[in-house]
């Protein structure tokens, strides 16, 4: 801006000075006589001319002086106070003014001691049909005004910049403090998390990246808190599950050893001990399966087998419980041959977990229904049971490890909240998935989906149902 302002002012000054120099030059021609002997001009009325150029000089705030063709001063707007009396203008400057207007920002080759804006114009006289420059008129003014203008503008800009910077620093400080506040809260909360306190949450304001980070942090805190609650619940469950059978086993064995239990009842109590040992074995097996899943050590050993036979064999193992609760089994008569390519042991565990849950939570005189659907892409198996169902607020969490909907343990006394988590992990290993549907006090339905065996592998032809694969999420 300084450059453009200075350049603009200099151009304006240049045009003004040149215009005035030309006007004075024309006035000299009109107010003077030409001396042909020495090629000079003589002003007819020096006093009038002096007043005229002095007036013009004052109006443009400049010095006006006229020199002859040798550079010697002839007339000056300063009259008796003229500083140019004994000064001679260089031939270089005169040469530049002979045929054209002249302008310079300088000292006129030493004519001045300071920097001036100087415009010059030749005084042209026509003698014998020839134009001849017999004198030169110069209009000169100091350039100190531009320097002063530059400094004044510089001071304005520096003052404005300082004020703006101070205001910006205050605003940036306030903004930084407000932006860093959630980060400080996160830091404080993280320290509390380190000692097991997951109750702290970060205040979320706005919708910028910091707000997104704060939201993610709060979600992480909720997840950690939920995991911690489930971990504590799991420890309590495992402790109870280990303590109860071990106490029972120790009590019965001690009773048989010290004779408290008669020999004729040993067989009865040994059966009870056997059941408790199997219960402990299932607990340890579930823990081992969980450990193998988390460590990525669970490997698949796929082979082709019939899924229907697996369902029938698992149901046979629950025949006593089914009879005791008078549960009706539906849908098996509609099953065809369902050949899948998967790990038989792991799929058996999936079916076992789902049927065990169905038998456990089915009401007296209720039902367990099985259905299957085979497409080009997958095989779907649904296991539905009547009963209390799963509350809507719990259904999204049932596949989390250690989660139990039966908080009171009135029904699910032997569960540890690992079965469905393990089932979900096994399905993912097979490239399938599982999801649950429920209506409280009506039914609960679990559906598993496994990739179908390619047609070229099937040993028996079957009629496919050409449908689009169900992509419903687990939740």
N, C-alpha and C positions, 0 to 999 in steps of 0.2 A: 504493500500500500504506500509506503514511503517512496518507493521508486516511482510509482505511477503518479503520485501527487507532485513530486519534485519535477518529473518529466513534463507533466501537464503545465505546471506553473512556468517552467523554463520556456516551453513552446509559446505560451501566451505572452510572456515577456519579450521573447524574440520577435514575434509578429508586431507587438506594440512598438518596440524600439525601432524596428526597421521602417514601419509606417511613418513614425515621427521623423526619422532621419531623412526619408524621401521628401516629406512635406517641407522640412527646413531647407533642404537642398533646392527645391523648387522656389521657395520664398527668396532665397539668396539670389537666384538667377533673375527674379523679377525686381529685386530691390538693389541691384548693383550694376556697375558698368564694367566692361571688359577692357583691360589694358593690354593691347596687342604687343607692345614693346617687350614687356617682361612676362607676358602670359599670366597675368593676375587679374583679380577682380577688385573693384573699389565700391564699397557700399555707399549709396547716395546719401542716406540719412542714418549715420551710425547710431545716434541716440534712439531713434525709433526702432531700428533693427535690434538693438541691445534689449530694449524693453520687450520686444516681441519674443525673442528667443528665451529670455528670462521667464516670461509668463508660461511659455510652452514647457520649459524645464521644470518649473514648479508643479505644473499640472501632472506631469508624468514622473515626478520625483527623480529626476535625472540631471546629469550635466550635459550641456550641449556645447561643443566647440568646433571651430572650423579651422582647418589647416590648409596651407597652399600646397602646390605640387611638390614642394621640397620637405613637407612635413612640419613646417614651422607654423606656430599658432598665429592666427589672424584675429579671430573673434571667439569670445567665450561667454556663456550665460552667467558666469560668476562675476563678470565685470572686473572691478578693481580687486576683488578677492580671489582672482583666478590663480589656481595652483599650476596651471599648464604653461605659464608665460615663457619660461626658459627651457621648456621640454620640446624635444623634436621626435616626431613619430617616425618609426622605422620604415624604410623603403619596402620591406616585406609586407607590412600592413597596407601601405599605399598601393602596392602592386595587386593585392587581393581586392582592393576597392575600386580599381580603375574601371572595369567593365561590368561590375555587378554589385549587388548589395553584399555587405559584409556583416558577419556576426561572430562573436567570440565570447567565451567565458574564460577569462584569464587576465593577464596584466598588460596586454598589448605590447609584447616584447620588451617589458621593462618600463613601459611608459607609466604604469601604476606600481605602487608598492603592495597592493592587495588585489584580490580577485574581483573583477567587474564583469557585468554583462554589457557588452559594447556592440552597437549596431552602427554601420557606416554606409554612406551613399555618396557617389561622386556628384560634384556640381558640374553639369555639362553645359558648355557654351558652343553655339554653332558659329563657326568663323569660316567664311568663304565656302559654305556648303559642307564643312567638315565638323563633326562633333568632337569637342576636345574637353577632357577633364581638367579644369583649371584649378579646382579646389576640392576639398573633401569635408563632408559634414559627419560628425560622430555624436551619437547619443549614448551616454554611459551611466550605469547605475550599479551600486554595490550589490553583490550577491549574498550579503550577510543575511538578508531576509529569508532565503531558502534554508540556510544553515539553521537559523533560529526556528523556522517552521519545522524542520526535521527534528530538532531537539525537543520542541514542544510536543510534537506528535509522539516522539519516542517516550517522553515522560508520561503522556496520556496512556500509551499502550502498556508501559511497565506498571503504572499504577493500577490500570484495569486488570492486568495479568495477575498482579499480587492479590488484589481483592478476589478475583475469580478463583485463584488457586486456594486461598484461605477458605472460601465458601465451599469449593470442591472437596478440600480436605475434611471439612466438617461433615459434609454430606456423605463422602466416602466412608468416613469413620462411623457414622450412624448406620449406613448401609452394611458395612462390614460387620459391625456388632450384631445387627439383626440377622444377617446371614450366618454368622458364626454361632449364634445362640443355639440353634439345634445341634450343631456339631459339639458344642460344649456339653449340652445335655446328653448327647450320645456317648461322649467320653465318660461322663459321670455314671451313666447307666451301665456302660461296659464294665466299669470297675465294680459295680454292684453285681453284675452278672458273674464276674469272676469268683465272687464269694457265695454264689448260689441264690442271690436275690433277683428274681425276674419280674418284680412288680412294677418297676419304673417304666414309664412310657414317655416318648418325646412329643412335645406339642407340635402339631402340623398346621402351618399357616401358608396359604397361597397354593399355587399349582406348578411351581418351578422345579428345577432339578433337586434343590435342597429339600423341598416338600416331598418329592418322590422318594428321596433317600430316607427321610424321616419316616414315611409310611412303610417303606421296606424294612426299616429298622424295627418299627413297632410290630410288623408282621413276624419278623424273626423272633422278637421277644415273646410274642404269643406262642409261636411254635416251640421255643425253648421252654416256656412255662408249661405248655401242654406236655412236651416230652418229659420234663422233670416230674410233672404230676403222674404221668403214666409210669415213669421209672419207679417212683416211690410206691405206686399202686402195685407194680409188678413185683417189687421186692417184698411187699407185704403179702401178696398172693403166693409167691414162691416160698416164702418163709412158712406161711400157713400150710401150703401143700406138702412141704417137706416135714414140717413138725407133726402134723396130724397122723400120717401113715407111720412115721417112725415111732411116734409115741404108742400107737396101736400095736405095731409089730413088737416093740420092746416089752410092752405090758403083757401081751399074750405069751411071748416066749418065756419071760420071767415067771409067769403063772404056771406054765407047763414044767419049767425046770424046778421050781420050789414045791410043786405038788398042789398048788392052789387049784389048778384046773385038773380034773380027773382024767385019767388016761382015755376013758371011753369018749371024751369030748375033744381029744387032741385033733382028730381029723377035721372036725367042724371049724376049730379055730385056726388050724393050718390053712384051710381054704381061705379064711379071711385074710390071713397073713399073705397068702399067695396073691390075692386081689390087690392088697396094698402095695406089694412089691411091683406088680405090673403097673400100678398107678405111678409109682416112682419112676419106673422105666420109661413110661410115656412122657413124664415131665422132663427127664434127662434127654430123651430123644428129641423133644421139641426144642430144648435149649441148644442141642447140637445142630439141629437143622437151621435154627436161627443164626447160629454162629457161622455155619458154612455159607449161608446165603449172604450175610454181611461181608464175609471175607472173599466172596467170589469163588469159593471152592466147590460149589454144587455144580456138578457136570451132568449133562444129559446123556443117556444111553438109549437112543431112539430105536424103536422097532415097530413093526406093524402088529396090531392086536385089536380084538373086538372090545369096544367100550361097554356094550350091553352086559357082557359076562362080568365085567368089573362091578357094575352097579348091582347085579344080582348077588354076587358074592359078598359085597359090603352089607347089603340088606340082610343077608342070612346071618351075619354076625350080630345084628340088632333084633333078631327075631323075638327074644324074650321081652325086651322093652316095648316092642311094637304090640305084642300080645297083651302085656300088662295095661297099656294105655288104650287098647282097642282102637289102634290107628288103622285107617283104611288106606291101602296102597293103590294108587290110580296111575293109569297111563302106560304101564309096562307092556300091556297087550298090544299097544300100537307101535312098539319099537321094531325096527327092522335091523338089518346088519349095519353096524356103525364101525367101520374100520378106520382107525386113525394111526398116524405115525408119531409116536411120542415115547417118553420114558414110562414104562408100565408102573414101576414102583411109585414114581412121583404123582402120576395121574391117579393111582389108587389112593394115595394120601389126600389128594384134592377131593375125590368123591367121598372118601371116609369122613373128612372134616365137614363137608356139607350135609351129608346124611346124618352124622352125629348131631349137628346143630338142629336139623329138622326134627329128629326124634326127641331131642331134649326139650324143645320149645313148643312142640305140637300139643294142643289141649287134649283132654280126655275125649275119646270118641271122635277125634278129628281126622284129618287126612294128610297124606303126603302124595303129591302128584308129580309125575315125571313126564317130560315131553322132549322131543328131539326134532331138529330141523337140519337137513343137509342141503347145502348149495354147492355151486362150483368152487366157492372160495373157502367155506368154513363149515364146521359142524357145531351146532349150538345145542347145549343140554340145559334144560331148566328144571330146577327142583323147587317145588312150591309146597308150603305147609300151612295149615290153618293154625290159629293161635293169636297171641297178643300182637305179633308183628314187631317192627322196629320203629321207635319214635322218630318223627321227621328230623328233629334236632340231632339225632345220633347217627342217622344213616350215612352221612358223609364221613364219619370217623371210624366206621366198623372195620375198615381194612387197615387201620393203623395198628401197629404192634402194641400190645399190652392193653388195648382198649376193650372194655367190657360194658355192654349195655345194662347188664344185671348188676347194678351197684350193690344191691343188698345181699347178693350171693344166695338168694332164696331158691333160685332155679339152677343157675350156672355155678354150682359149688366147686366143680372140678376144673373149670376152665381157667386159663391164664391169659386170655386175650392174644394168643399167638396163632391160633388156627387159621383165621382168615388172612392174617398178614402173610403167613407162610403160603397159603393157597394162592394169594395174589402174586407173590414172588414166583411161584412155580409156573403160573400161567404166563407171566411175562417171559420167563426163560423159554417157553415153548412158542413165543410169538403170538399168544392169544391174550384174552383179557376176561375179566369177570366184573359183573355189576349186580347191584341188588335193587329190588323194588319192594315196597311194602305199603300196606294200609293198616293202621293200628286197629287191633281187635278183629281183623279179618284174615289177612294172610301175609306171608313173607315169601319172596321168590328170589332165588339166586340163579343167575344165568352165566354159564361159562361158554366161551367160544374158542375153538381150536382150528388151526388151518386144516383144510380137507386134504386127504391123500390124493395126489394127481391121478387122473383116470387110468393112465398107462400102468400104474402100480396095482390097481384094484384087481383082485382075483375073480370077483363076481360082478357082473354088470349091475348098475343101479340107475334108477331114474332120478336125474337131478332136478331140483327146483331152481329155475333161473331167476334169481333175485339179486338185488344189490346188498352187499355185505352191510350188516348193522354196525354202525360206527358209534353207537351210544357210549358215552363215557362211563367210567365206573361210578361216578357220582350222579 
